[in-house]
């Protein structure tokens, strides 16, 4: 949205606020501010829907097993869905795809504003064509080679931390239907598959419609090049302490665990 003045590139519909044409940005901070405006607008709208849905759930839906184990519900004689506990379990919000967002911002900062290997127009043309043609593929290769979270690169890891903490500040600044502030649970599951279908090509090098990064703290598939220790170091720098839980997935070749010794 920040790269398209609030218009969703997959549908052509304006769903965000109108921010400046990114081709006019003279420094990375201009783009980052546009991103923050879009993010805050969308998140606050989503939180309004969240509270609307919670109100309907409170009327028609009950979770007896969870309520029997959640502190406060038995004492209050009230289901967890209806606000039976002071820190309500269903007031949790997910702000997934932080890694994709941060890697994309890092790539733009690196390629357009620091090394000046691309103009913003060249990057936007490549994204809007889904990296089509020889030039599009050249630009995609540059995007894929840009610094990525998961490799113990301070700039990339700090971008993840900054985006995550900004997002958390917006979400936790609003109160849930039950009076307490919204909280964060950054889970894994399969969200990245179906949500990726609605997201256009990204400056991190990902094609339109492809799955986003799996798990909230996992590097993008294939982006981590230096092994699991570097990934752990990146995750520690990214912090994510503002979330009640986060998910970091790591995959290892089966050949590594074929024997008792390995």
N, C-alpha and C positions, 0 to 999 in steps of 0.2 A: 504493500500500500504506500509506503514511503517513497518507493521508486516510481509510483504511478499516480501521484497526487491524490491518493485516496480511492483510486479505482482498482477493483480486483481484476487482474489481467486475464484470468481464466474465463470470466463472464462479461467483462466490460461494464459492470455495474459499479456505481459509486457506493461503497459501504463504509468508507472512512471519512475523515475530515479532509478538506482541501488544503493540502500543504503545497509549498513552492515546487516548481519544476526542478528536479534534481540536476538537470543540466546547468542550472544557474548557481549551484553550490560551489563556493570557492575553497571550502575546507571541510574536513571530515565532520567537524562538530555540527555543521549545518545539517548534514544528513542524519546524524545521531539525534538531533533535536526533532527533526521531522518524524523519525521512527518513534520517538517517545510520545509525540502527540498522537500518532496513529494508534499506538499500542494502548495508551491510556483511554482513548475514546472507545475503542473496541472492547476493552476489558470492562469498563464501567457499564457499557450497554449489556454485556454478557452477565455481569453480576445482577443487573436489574431482572433479567430473564431468570437467573438462578433463584432469586428470591420469589419470583412469581411461581415457578415450578415447585419450590419448597412449600409454598402455601397450599397448592393443590395436593401435594403428597400428604401434608398434615391432615387433610380432610379424608383422604381415601385409602391411604397406604399404611400398613403397619409392619414392623420388623420385630416379632416377639423374641426370637432367639438372640438377636443382637441386644435388644432391650433388657433381657434377663441378665446379660453380662456387663453391660455398660454402666459404670458407676453413676448413681443418681436416679436412674429410671425406676427401679423398684421402690426406692425411698420416696420418690415423688409420685408414684402411681401413674406414670406417664411414659408413653412410648418414645423411643429415641427420635422417631420421625416427627413427633409432635413437640419436640423441645424438652425431653425428659431429663437431659443432663446439661449442666452449665456450659461445658465446652462441647458443643454439639458435633457429633461425628459427621453429620451430613452437611455441615457448613464448610467442608473442605473444597477447595478449588484447585484445579490442575492448570498449570501454565506450561504445557509441554512445548517441544520444538525449540527450546532455548539454545541448544547447541547449533541447530541449523541457522538460527537467527544470528548468533554471535559469530559463527564461522563466515557467514555472508558479509556481516559488517566488517570483519577483519580483512576479508578479501578485497572489499572496496577500498578500505583504508590503505591497504598495502599496494594494490595495483593502480588505483586512480590518483590518490592524494600523496602517497609517499614516493613510490618509484616512478609514477606517471607513465607507466607502460600502456595504459589505456585511457581514453577519454570516457566520460560518463555516457556520452552518446553511443560510442562503440559498445560499451557494456550493455546498455539498455537495448540496443538493436539485437545483440546476440541473445539476450534473455527473452525478448519478445518473439524471436524466431526459434526458440528452444535450441540454440546453438547450431542452427542449420548452416550448411555450406562449409567451405574450407576455412573461411575466416571465423565462422562461428565455432568450429572445432578447435581452432588455434586458441581462441579466447577461453573456451571451456578448459583446455589443457592448462592455461595460465591460472584459471580459477581453482582447479583441482590441486595445483602445485603451491598455491598460496598457503601461508601458515594456518595450521588447523589445531583445534583443541585435541588433546590426547597424546601430544608429543613433547610435553614438558617445555612448551614455548611460552614464555611469560606473557607476551602481548595477547596471544590467542586465548590463553587461560584466563587472563584478567578480564577480557571482553565477556567471556561467559559469566564470570562472577558479577560484573557490573550490570549486565542485562538481567541476570537472575535477581539481583537485589532491587533493581528498579521495578521490575515486574511485581516482586513481593510487596514493595511499599505501596503500590497502587491497590493491589488486592486486599491487603490487610488494613488499609485505611477505611474500608467500608464495613458496615455491620451486617450480619446475617439477619434472617427473619426472626431469630430468637434472641437478638440483642448483643451477642458476642461478636467480635470481629471475625471476618472470614479468615480461614487458615489455609495452608498449602499442603497438599499431598502430591508429590511428583512421582507417580507410579510408572510402571512399564506397560505390561499387557500388549494389545495389538493396535493401539490407537494410531501409531505411526503409519500403518498401512492404508487405512481408509481415509485418514485426514490428508495424507500426501496426495491423494487423487484430486484434491481441490486447490492445490498449491502450484503456481507456475514455476518456471525455471528459476533457480536461485544462484546468486553470485558465488556461492561455495563450490559450484560446478555441478550441482544436481539437476537432472532433467525434469521437466514439468511432469506432474502426475506420479513420480516415483515415490516410494516410501520415504518418510523422514527418518531421523535417527531413532533407533530403538532404545527404550529406557531413557529416563530423563537425564542421566549423567553419562550415558554411553557416547563415545565418539561416533561420528558418522561412519558407516561401513567403509572399511578400507582406508580411512583417513589416518588412523594411528599406525605409524610406520616403525616405531622404536620399541615395541614390546610392552608387556603389561606393567612393568615398573614405571615407565614414562606415563602411562595412562593413569595409574594411581596418583602420581605426583601432580598431574594436571587436575584430577578430581579434587585433590586436597586444596589446590590453589583456587579452584572454582568455588569451593566452600559449600554453598547450598545449605548452610545451617539454618536459614530462614524457613526451610521446609520441614514438615513433620516426618517425611520420609522421601528418599530419592532412590532411583534404581540405576545401578551400573552393571551392565552385562559385559562379560568377556568370553570369547569363544577360543577354544584351543583345538589344534589338530588332534584327531583320535590317536595318531601315531605316537604322540607324546606320553600316552598313558596305556601303552600296550603291555608293559611288564610291571612287575612289582617294584623294581628299582626306579623306573621312570615315573 
